[in-house]
Amino acid sequence: MWLIQIIFSKLQTYRSLPQFFDLGFRFLLVILPFHVIMTVFFQEKIGIHNFTFYKELILLGLGIILCIQIFRKKIVLRFERIDWLLMAYFAWMILVTLFHPEPIAHLLYGGRYDFEFFLAFLLIRHGISMLSLRPMQYLRMFIISASAALAIGILVRWVFGETILLHFWFSGNLSNWMFGGSIPIYHGIDQANVRRFQGIFDGPNPAGFFIILYFGVMATYFQSAKKYHFLLWLWGIILVGVLIYTYSRSALLGFAAGMGVVILYFLPTIWKKHKSIMFWSIPFLMLFLGMFFLKFEATLTKIVMREGSTKWHFERAVTGIERAKMKPLGSGLASAGPAYRFVHQPEPNESLFEWENKTEEDYYIPESWFIQQLVEGWLIWFALFLAIMGTLALQLLKKNIFLFGSFIGMNMMNLVLHSYESSYISLLLFMMLALILYYDSSRVRQR
């Protein structure tokens, strides 16, 4: 105990802790858009196999700084509804997971996927008084970095070709990602001769997930800069085209949902000030969709409908729901979704189905973050998750319609995918949510 007191007494004299917290936050905003290509390089070329944990180490550092500032009474914690919901969310799943035969591994790996972005949210929310700049200045850092990442991805896809990624130690084993292996240079679609856009990200779906977040942040930052609106519309049209070339149905669904809520929000203004443009845009849109259908009619079923893939996703979702029914209190962290790969040894007797008719992926990946919540924590955890997301959505709706649209779109993707497993994107989303939602209130408390 005396050693801890000595350490804290030394740290109390160190006046640069807020600057380090601020620097760590800036570093994450700037570096995370390049997380995949950087991680592949360091793990495959340099041989640092756990390099991907650099972001967790930075978050740990931010957490230590926050705890020190709380201990020094430089920061006074004030809990609101979102804090209590998150603490209940953490507590329930930790309790459920403790009854698992191997609780430590499940807590570590499952918590990394399910908790990490929420913990980052809390770190920024309660440490926001240590940030020295205004929110828009941080958003600008992200936009510059993210724009560069997207531009490089576009050059890789349409100028240099994806084979250039082989020089950065991506895998040439096309469309065949293997757990523990490198990222393929691109993914295709069975029976369709297409290369799905993924840029320098780890797949087409994460690329779509990132673009939806980028749209919300970009619209937030430039909403009052009318002199840039024409260029932004051009860039936006390019990105919509890029999104289409991901051939990610979940991303297109998420983008449509996000755009839909934003359009509904502004519909009275659009109707009042731009009624004629609305009338002219409808036939133009219909003509565009008609031409698009005629051009791609022969391959539309293979590319968009993908009956085999849809059936496969649906069956996995049903399997997940059946698994959830088996354990009404939940199976614990890392018992479903991507984290299972780190901890699971096959146990055929757990399944309602004949094991030889189901692969591990079929059984443990329910193809929905929401169904994953049901499997791991059943109705209590699922209800807490919905309450957390609902609270954030309502706060965003009052604060920022563009990020609200992105948030809705990104959660729409998670209805049919495990998109939050792309932790580098999830961290960016929830850190920026904390920044936008709580910056002003932190300044009021300081006064």
Secondary structure as GFF3:
##gff-version 3
##sequence-region A 1 447
A	DSSP	alpha_helix	2	11	.	.	.	ID=ss1
A	DSSP	alpha_helix	17	31	.	.	.	ID=ss2
A	DSSP	three_ten_helix	32	34	.	.	.	ID=ss3
A	DSSP	alpha_helix	35	40	.	.	.	ID=ss4
A	DSSP	pi_helix	41	46	.	.	.	ID=ss5
A	DSSP	three_ten_helix	51	53	.	.	.	ID=ss6
A	DSSP	alpha_helix	54	71	.	.	.	ID=ss7
A	DSSP	alpha_helix	81	98	.	.	.	ID=ss8
A	DSSP	alpha_helix	103	114	.	.	.	ID=ss9
A	DSSP	alpha_helix	116	127	.	.	.	ID=ss10
A	DSSP	three_ten_helix	128	130	.	.	.	ID=ss11
A	DSSP	alpha_helix	135	155	.	.	.	ID=ss12
A	DSSP	pi_helix	156	160	.	.	.	ID=ss13
A	DSSP	three_ten_helix	162	168	.	.	.	ID=ss14
A	DSSP	beta_strand	187	189	.	.	.	ID=ss15
A	DSSP	beta_strand	192	196	.	.	.	ID=ss16
A	DSSP	alpha_helix	204	222	.	.	.	ID=ss17
A	DSSP	three_ten_helix	226	228	.	.	.	ID=ss18
A	DSSP	alpha_helix	229	245	.	.	.	ID=ss19
A	DSSP	alpha_helix	249	273	.	.	.	ID=ss20
A	DSSP	alpha_helix	275	300	.	.	.	ID=ss21
A	DSSP	pi_helix	301	305	.	.	.	ID=ss22
A	DSSP	alpha_helix	307	326	.	.	.	ID=ss23
A	DSSP	alpha_helix	340	343	.	.	.	ID=ss24
A	DSSP	three_ten_helix	348	350	.	.	.	ID=ss25
A	DSSP	three_ten_helix	355	357	.	.	.	ID=ss26
A	DSSP	alpha_helix	360	364	.	.	.	ID=ss27
A	DSSP	alpha_helix	369	399	.	.	.	ID=ss28
A	DSSP	alpha_helix	401	416	.	.	.	ID=ss29
A	DSSP	three_ten_helix	419	421	.	.	.	ID=ss30
A	DSSP	alpha_helix	423	446	.	.	.	ID=ss31
###
